[in-house]
Amino acid sequence: MKNILMLTTLSVLFFACGNATSDKKSELENLKNEQVALADKIKKLELEIAKTDTTNKIKMLDVEVTPVTAMPFKSYLQVQGKLDAEENVNVSAQMGGTVKSIYVKEGDNVKVGQILAELDDAVMRQGIEELKNQLAFATDLYNKQKNLWDQKIGSEVQFLSAKNNKESMEKKMQTMNEQLAMYKIKSPINGTVDEVSLKLGQIAAPGLPAVRVVNMNTLKVKADIAESYAGKIHEGNSVLLEFPDMNKTMDAKVSFVSRVINSMNRTFAVQVNVPTDHDLHPNMIAHLNIVDYQTVSSIVIPLNVVQNSEDGYYVFLEVKNAQGKSVAHKQMVKTGREYKGQIEILEGLKEGDSLITTGYQDVEDSELLKLN
């Protein structure tokens, strides 16, 4: 009997709990449905209020604009070159021999033809002395034959033979004197002695450096330029020379353009004459900024404001809409040369246009703007 009562009680409790759980699920489902319905009502009301509420502020993007102007424009080709002296000569001996005397030292100013050093010429002088005696004898013999020939005495052959022998000796003497002069090392230019490679008692030979003489009054910069610029670089082009080690700049002109392309490195040579400057030294590094393009008047804007898309290059301008408010206008442009952060605009802009130069990265076409 007790068992039957317990089973009955448990059954009643089980059915009661099942009904309670079912009621909660139903209540939760009803609340979720109400939440969705309220969210839809809220959204509809917000849209209706936004359409009719005139106090709602319109968001505008802060930008800065710069008037577009025309100005002269230049672009430069930048290459590295080397400073050299037009007259930078390594003088060598014309004859081989032992160095007998050195008459100059580094820093001495010399003139054309001045003797810099002298080689031992004792053997040559002995030969000249012997030849002098032979020439004197040939001259006496010729004079006697001439006197006889003038008196119609003797044969013509004897006279001509004496004359030929004398003249031959004179030419040989002239040649030996010229060879004797070759034992003296002379300066071929006016300038300053930059280096003396000779030493007393040293053997000098033709082709070996003896004395370097430099004329610092005629300086030039040499550079090699890629052949792709052959049609753009001409004699007379303006050049801005920079000597970085001396922190010095100067204006110059292209003085020479080679007509031949080097087949090894596909470059051509240019030279620029440099005004006299005692601070400059041969073999110094120089930077050449050669004007390869210039105009009298062009539309020039900052390079960074030009953007690119599939349709081409464009910029943003500030224009007025029908209500007189400032809005952004996407303007397609055709670009030209660029140099040091500036770019030439060939088409698309005119003087007076208001170019957006700050905040352009976040601008969209037709967006309202707030000018700073």
Order of alpha helices (4+ residues) and beta strands (2+ residues): alpha-beta-beta-beta-beta-beta-alpha-alpha-beta-beta-beta-beta-beta-beta-beta-beta-beta-beta-beta-beta-beta-beta-beta
